């Protein structure tokens, strides 16, 4: 017999579905981070298989020039849904009433 949390029965949530969604989102984030990192390193022609002291100062400057603005834009874009997500006590209670039906 499978035991599910009380909240999942009360609000009709499936814990496995929530876990699967969280796992998929984490995987997608890791893949995107690796891909973006590789693209940016290729974009600035970052040298491979050299000592850290042998990396030219121009390349490090280019890395900062790409990394700073691009990731700031990504960070601000991730905040946009939170800014425009409007919820108050009344709409929250309405949502709970719809879920309990």
N, C-alpha and C positions, 0 to 999 in steps of 0.2 A: 504494500500500500504506500502510495506516495503522499508525503506530507507537504502541504503548501502553506505559506504564510497567510495569516488571517487577512492582511490587507489585500492580497491577491484575490481572495474569494470575495471580499466586500466590494472591490472596485473592478472586478473582472479582468485583472491583469494576469498575464502568463509570465512567471519569472524566467522561464527558459527563453521566451521571446525577447524580454528586456536584456537578458545576458547576451544573447546572440547579437542584438543591435549594438550594444556597447562594445562587444568584441569586434564586430565589423567596422565600427567607426574608428576604433583604435588602430586596427590594421590599415585602414585607408589612410589615416593620418601618418603612420610610419612610412608607408609606401610613398606618399606625397612628399614627405620631408626628405627621404632619400633621393627621390627623383629631382626635386628642386635643388638640393645641394649639388648633385652631380652636374646638372645643367649650368648652374652658376660657376662651378669650378671650370667647366669647359669653356664657358663664355669669357672668362678672364685669362684663359690659358695657364691655369695654375700648374706648376711643374710637379711631376711625379717622381718618386724614388730619389729624392734629394734630402739632404739634411735641412733642418728648419733654419739654420743660419745661412744657408745658401739660397733661400727664396729672395728674389729681388724686392726692394722696397716698393717699387712701382706696382708689383703684383699684389702686395699686401694692401696698398692704397686702393687698388681696383676692387679687391675683395671687400673692403669696408664700404666702398662706394656702392657696390651692388647689394651687399647684405643689409646695410642700414635702412635705406628707403624701401626696399622690396618687402622686408619683413615687417616694417612699420605699417605699410599698406595692408598686408595680410592681417596684422593684429587689429587694426582699426576696422577692417571689413568684418572680422569675427565679432566685434562689439556691436555692429549695426543692428543685428536682430534683437539684441537685448534692449537697445534704446527704443526700438519701435514696437516692442512687445508690451501691449497695454493690457493690464489686468488689474481689477480691483476686487474688493470683497464680494460685491454683488455678482460680477461675472464669474468669479470663482465658485460661488455657491450654485449658480446656474449650471456650471459645468459638472459639479458634483451631482446635481439632481439628474442631469442627462445620463451620467454614467451609472447611476443606481437604478435606472429603468430597465 
